[in-house]
Amino acid sequence: MAYSNSNVFKFSIILIVIFAFKIRDIATFSINPRVTVTIKDVISGSVRLTVHCKSKDDDLGFHTLQSGQIYRFSFKPSAIITINTLFFCAFTWPGSPYRHYLDVYDQKRNTCTNCYWLISQQGGCLNGQCRVWQRIESIDVKNSTSKM
């Protein structure tokens, strides 16, 4: 009798562990899914778009895109309600003396898990909804900026 109770106990522990991992996976997926941001250069002509994206904690570096090319990154937004995950990008291209800024992901505002941006000279379109630039800075020849 002690042998069968021991096996039942072991089997119960294994089931509890498996159930705990499944619950964790479901909670992680539904509460805090991974977000992918895709940025596509749709500026007309053969202009090279330079993209520099950052958050409070991460600098993703500079990336240069030809017209029609994409840059993609992904991350897990904060699971803590009081902390807002925010990624913003600066965009520059030859022929424009300005640095253009957009928030490409703001956890308070965005609900997308696949955020697809089309970047043009007028601003950006996120999943079909277009916005003008949030901020524009003038770039002088000494590489310093002044806000517009």
LUMFIGU-712583 format. One record per residue (C-alpha): residue number from 1; residue in one letter; chain; x, y, z. Coordinates in Angstrom, 2 decimals. Layout:
BEGIN
ATOM   nr  rest  kette       c1       c2       c3
ATOM  NUM     a      A        X        Y        Z
...
# end
This chain:
BEGIN
ATOM   nr  rest  kette       c1       c2       c3
ATOM    1     m      A     0.00     0.00     0.00
ATOM    2     a      A     2.84     2.40     0.81
ATOM    3     y      A     4.34     1.74    -2.61
ATOM    4     s      A     1.21     2.84    -4.53
ATOM    5     n      A     0.79     5.98    -2.34
ATOM    6     s      A     4.42     6.88    -3.06
ATOM    7     n      A     3.85     6.56    -6.82
ATOM    8     v      A     0.66     8.59    -6.65
ATOM    9     f      A     2.50    11.29    -4.71
ATOM   10     k      A     5.37    11.40    -7.26
ATOM   11     f      A     2.94    11.47   -10.15
ATOM   12     s      A     0.99    14.30    -8.49
ATOM   13     i      A     4.16    16.35    -8.03
ATOM   14     i      A     5.09    15.89   -11.69
ATOM   15     l      A     1.61    16.99   -12.78
ATOM   16     i      A     1.76    20.06   -10.54
ATOM   17     v      A     5.14    21.08   -12.00
ATOM   18     i      A     3.92    20.62   -15.58
ATOM   19     f      A     0.73    22.57   -14.81
ATOM   20     a      A     2.75    25.41   -13.22
ATOM   21     f      A     4.91    25.76   -16.36
ATOM   22     k      A     1.85    25.75   -18.62
ATOM   23     i      A     0.14    28.47   -16.55
ATOM   24     r      A     3.33    30.56   -16.65
ATOM   25     d      A     3.54    30.24   -20.45
ATOM   26     i      A    -0.12    31.21   -20.91
ATOM   27     a      A     0.17    34.20   -18.55
ATOM   28     t      A     3.37    35.42   -20.21
ATOM   29     f      A     1.86    35.14   -23.67
ATOM   30     s      A    -1.42    36.87   -22.95
ATOM   31     i      A    -0.27    39.57   -20.54
ATOM   32     n      A     3.08    40.51   -22.04
ATOM   33     p      A     3.46    39.35   -25.66
ATOM   34     r      A     6.64    40.05   -27.63
ATOM   35     v      A     6.38    43.13   -29.89
ATOM   36     t      A     8.01    43.43   -33.31
ATOM   37     v      A     8.54    46.86   -34.88
ATOM   38     t      A     9.16    46.95   -38.63
ATOM   39     i      A    10.26    50.16   -40.33
ATOM   40     k      A    10.10    50.41   -44.12
ATOM   41     d      A    11.64    53.23   -46.14
ATOM   42     v      A     9.10    54.49   -48.70
ATOM   43     i      A    10.80    57.83   -49.41
ATOM   44     s      A    10.65    58.33   -53.17
ATOM   45     g      A    13.78    58.00   -55.25
ATOM   46     s      A    17.00    56.29   -54.29
ATOM   47     v      A    17.38    58.18   -51.02
ATOM   48     r      A    19.15    56.35   -48.19
ATOM   49     l      A    17.22    56.64   -44.95
ATOM   50     t      A    19.24    56.50   -41.73
ATOM   51     v      A    17.31    55.17   -38.73
ATOM   52     h      A    18.46    55.45   -35.11
ATOM   53     c      A    16.10    53.88   -32.56
ATOM   54     k      A    16.35    54.01   -28.76
ATOM   55     s      A    14.46    53.34   -25.57
ATOM   56     k      A    15.33    54.47   -22.06
ATOM   57     d      A    17.52    51.39   -21.65
ATOM   58     d      A    18.51    50.35   -25.19
ATOM   59     d      A    20.28    52.12   -28.04
ATOM   60     l      A    19.73    50.01   -31.17
ATOM   61     g      A    22.32    51.90   -33.22
ATOM   62     f      A    22.27    53.41   -36.70
ATOM   63     h      A    20.82    51.52   -39.66
ATOM   64     t      A    20.79    52.70   -43.28
ATOM   65     l      A    17.97    51.65   -45.59
ATOM   66     q      A    17.57    52.00   -49.33
ATOM   67     s      A    14.10    52.82   -50.62
ATOM   68     g      A    11.87    49.79   -50.05
ATOM   69     q      A    14.16    48.13   -47.47
ATOM   70     i      A    13.13    47.36   -43.91
ATOM   71     y      A    14.66    47.42   -40.44
ATOM   72     r      A    13.09    45.23   -37.77
ATOM   73     f      A    13.56    44.81   -34.02
ATOM   74     s      A    11.61    43.09   -31.29
ATOM   75     f      A    11.32    43.30   -27.51
ATOM   76     k      A     9.12    42.42   -24.54
ATOM   77     p      A     7.24    45.45   -23.15
ATOM   78     s      A     7.20    46.00   -19.42
ATOM   79     a      A     4.87    43.72   -17.49
ATOM   80     i      A     4.73    46.30   -14.69
ATOM   81     i      A     1.74    48.59   -15.17
ATOM   82     t      A     3.49    51.71   -13.86
ATOM   83     i      A     6.46    51.35   -16.24
ATOM   84     n      A     5.84    52.40   -19.86
ATOM   85     t      A     7.96    50.87   -22.63
ATOM   86     l      A     8.76    53.55   -25.22
ATOM   87     f      A    10.91    53.28   -28.35
ATOM   88     f      A    11.55    56.35   -30.47
ATOM   89     c      A    13.51    56.72   -33.70
ATOM   90     a      A    15.34    59.55   -35.43
ATOM   91     f      A    15.29    59.60   -39.23
ATOM   92     t      A    17.67    61.45   -41.54
ATOM   93     w      A    18.27    61.35   -45.28
ATOM   94     p      A    20.54    63.16   -47.76
ATOM   95     g      A    19.10    66.41   -49.02
ATOM   96     s      A    17.22    67.15   -45.81
ATOM   97     p      A    18.93    69.38   -43.22
ATOM   98     y      A    16.67    67.96   -40.49
ATOM   99     r      A    16.48    65.05   -38.05
ATOM  100     h      A    12.90    63.77   -37.82
ATOM  101     y      A    11.52    61.93   -34.75
ATOM  102     l      A     8.68    59.49   -34.16
ATOM  103     d      A     7.69    57.33   -31.21
ATOM  104     v      A     7.50    53.96   -32.97
ATOM  105     y      A     6.19    52.15   -29.89
ATOM  106     d      A     4.51    53.61   -26.81
ATOM  107     q      A     3.02    50.98   -24.52
ATOM  108     k      A     0.39    53.45   -23.25
ATOM  109     r      A    -0.83    54.12   -26.79
ATOM  110     n      A     0.00    51.10   -28.96
ATOM  111     t      A    -1.78    47.78   -28.86
ATOM  112     c      A     0.02    46.24   -31.83
ATOM  113     t      A     2.31    43.27   -31.44
ATOM  114     n      A     3.40    43.63   -35.08
ATOM  115     c      A     3.88    47.37   -35.51
ATOM  116     y      A     4.53    48.03   -39.22
ATOM  117     w      A     5.75    51.56   -40.04
ATOM  118     l      A     6.02    53.12   -43.51
ATOM  119     i      A     8.36    56.13   -43.36
ATOM  120     s      A     8.01    58.94   -45.92
ATOM  121     q      A     9.20    62.54   -46.04
ATOM  122     q      A     5.94    63.67   -44.42
ATOM  123     g      A     6.05    61.30   -41.44
ATOM  124     g      A     5.15    57.71   -40.67
ATOM  125     c      A     2.17    55.43   -41.11
ATOM  126     l      A     1.63    52.73   -38.49
ATOM  127     n      A    -0.51    49.87   -39.75
ATOM  128     g      A    -2.32    52.29   -42.10
ATOM  129     q      A    -2.74    55.26   -39.71
ATOM  130     c      A    -0.47    58.16   -40.72
ATOM  131     r      A     1.14    60.74   -38.45
ATOM  132     v      A     3.31    63.77   -39.08
ATOM  133     w      A     6.72    63.97   -37.40
ATOM  134     q      A     6.51    64.46   -33.63
ATOM  135     r      A     9.62    66.62   -33.57
ATOM  136     i      A    12.05    68.00   -36.14
ATOM  137     e      A    15.54    69.30   -35.37
ATOM  138     s      A    17.76    71.28   -37.69
ATOM  139     i      A    21.18    69.72   -38.26
ATOM  140     d      A    24.01    72.19   -38.85
ATOM  141     v      A    27.38    71.40   -40.45
ATOM  142     k      A    29.09    71.14   -37.04
ATOM  143     n      A    26.74    68.21   -36.21
ATOM  144     s      A    24.94    70.12   -33.47
ATOM  145     t      A    21.20    70.51   -33.56
ATOM  146     s      A    18.61    73.13   -32.88
ATOM  147     k      A    14.98    72.24   -32.22
ATOM  148     m      A    12.16    73.34   -34.48
# end
